[in-house]
Amino acid sequence: MGKPTVTCSPNGPYFVRELTALSNSRGETLEVKPVFALCRCGESANKPYCDGTHKSNGFSDAKLDGGSAQTRQTYIGQQITVHDDRSICAHAGFCTDNLAAVFNSQASPWINPDNSTVEGIVAAVKRCPSGALSYAINGVEGPEDAAVAAIEITRDGPYAITGPFELANAALAAGAPATRMTLCRCGASRNKPFCDGSHWEREFKDERN
């Protein structure tokens, strides 16, 4: 079996190939086939699978005005440097909820790498599902943990992808890891295919997951 691939079809679903681990937010395993399609217009009646609704609801995969530019910001501490790209942040809140001394959205700058240990910051960065956060020590980018390729359909949110994946028909943000990303499934992201947190504004709900 080759490396799992997610292909962003033009104005259509994500075609997933060679995946063996698909689950919902309750940890339940979902059916996979050698090739299957996941909804990304947000309106399939058979979520998370595509049912063709994108053909009738005018779904477009174009990037929209008003989104954050793909710019990697750097926050330098005495022992560790933290990188952040707001354009691919899914706003899951794992960083601010679990390490508020370093990640404080009310402060300026909002990241202070000197307010915790290196170990604590590394752990927080690796919890970031979107890959918006990364780190470097002594100028060397931190390694990604080995993980089984998997997709989780998060509750009322994006597809959280972990492990070795090939993303086709879309380019990763500069510096973003290829083993952590969140792909939009509500259809409203301004930075498709990546989630930018627009599901919160849209109040996207998925009762099945």
N, C-alpha and C positions, 0 to 999 in steps of 0.2 A: 504494500500500500504506500502511495506517495504522500507528500506533505498535503494536509488539508488546504483547500482553496476556497476563498469567498470571492465571487465575481460580482461586481456591481453592474447589473445590466442597465442599459440606458432607459431611464424613466420607468424602471421596473424593479423586480425583486432582487434579493441577493441569492445567487445560485451557489449552493454549498456542495462541495465534493470531498469525498474521502474522510468525512468526519464520523467519529464513533461516539462522541460524548456531547449530548444535547440535553439540557435540563431547564426546568423552570425555577422560579424564585422560591418554591417550596422544597427544592432538592429532588423533585421527581424526574425520572429519566423519561425523555420523550423519544418518539420514533424517528429514526433516521434511515435514509436510503443512500445508495451510492451517490446519487445526485438528487437534491431537493431544493425547493425555493422557499425562502423566508420573506414574509411581508415587510415592506419598508414604507408603504404609503400610510400605514396606521389604521386602515379601515377594512382589512380583511375580516370576513365573518368566521374565518377558520384560523385565527391567530394561534401560534406564530407563523403558520404556513400561509403562503400566498394563495389567494383564490381568484386572482385576475381583476380585482376591484380597481387596481391602478389604471386599468385601461378606460374606465368610465368616470373616474373622479378627477381627472386632470393632473395627476401626480407628476411632478417634475423633479429631477435630481439636480437641477442647477443650483449653484451656490447663490445666496441671496445677499442683497445689500443690508448693511446693519450688523453683520456678524463681525466677530473679532478677527483681526488680521493674523495670519500665521506668523507670529513673531515669538521667538524663544527668548524669554527674559532670564537673566542670570542674577542670582543672589549669592554673593560671596561671603562665606564665614571664615573663621580662623582655621577650622579643620575640615570643613566640608562645603561644597558649593551646590546649591539647589537650582535646577533649571525648571522653568514653567512656561507652558504654551496655552494661553487662555482659549485659543480657538478650538481646541479639542477637549476642553474640560467638560465633563458630563455633570458637574456639580453634585456629585454623590455625597460630598461632605465628609468623607473619611478622614481627610487631613485636618480640617478645622475642628471636627468633633473629637478626634483622638489625640491631637497634639496642638492645642490652641496656643501654647507658648511660642511655637514657631510659625504656625499658619493662622493668622488672625486677619480676617477680611475687613476688620474695622481699623486696622493699623496701616501706616504708610512708612516704609514698604510693608506689604502684607506678609512677607516671608522674612524671618530673622533666623538664620542658621546657627547663631551663637546661643540660642535660648534652650538648647537641649543637647543631649549627647549625640555623637555620630551614629551610634547604634539605634537610638530612638528615631532619628531622622530617616535613616535608611529603611527601617521598618515601616515608617509612615509612607514614604515614597512608594515602596513596593505594594502598599495597599491601594494605591491609586489605580482604579480600574481602567482609566482612559489612556494612561501613558502621558498625560499632560505634565506630570512631575517626573523628573529624573535627577540624578545627582552625579557628582564627580568628586574624587578625592585626589589631591595632588595633581590635578589636571587630567586624571584618567577617569573616563566614564565608568560608572558602576555597572557591573555585569547583571544580566537578568537571570532570575532563578529558572532552572529547568522545570518545565511543567508539561503535563499531558495536554494536547490540543483539545480545547473544549469551548463550547458556547453556552452561556447562561442567559436565559430570557429574564432580565431583572423585573422586579415588580413595578409596573406602570412606567418603565424606563427602557433604556437601550439594550441592545445585545452586547453582553460583556464577553470579549474574546480573550482567551489566554493560551499560551503555548505557541509552538511553531506553526505559523500560518502564512499562506501566500495571499495577499490582497491584490486582486486583479481589477484593472480599469479605474484605479484610484491610487494616488501617491500619498505616502505617509508624510506627516508634517516633519520638517527638518529636526533631526535629533530624537524623534519619537521612537520608542522601542517597537519592534515588530511582534512582540509577544504579549503586549497589553494594549487593548484598544476597545473603545465603545462605539458601536455603529448605530446610527439613528434608526428607530423603527416607528416613530410617531408621525413621520413625514414632514415635520416642521423645522428641523434644523436648518440654520442659515449656512452651515458649513458641511453639507452632505458630502460623503456618506457618514461623516463623523458626528456623533452626538455633541451638541453644544448646550444642553440643558433646556432646550425649548419645550420638552415634554412637561416641564413644570408650569410654564406659561400657558400651554395649551390645555393643561389639566388632563393629560392623556390617561386613560384608564383601560386596563386590560383585565377583566374579571377572571379570565381563564388562567392567568399566570400570577 
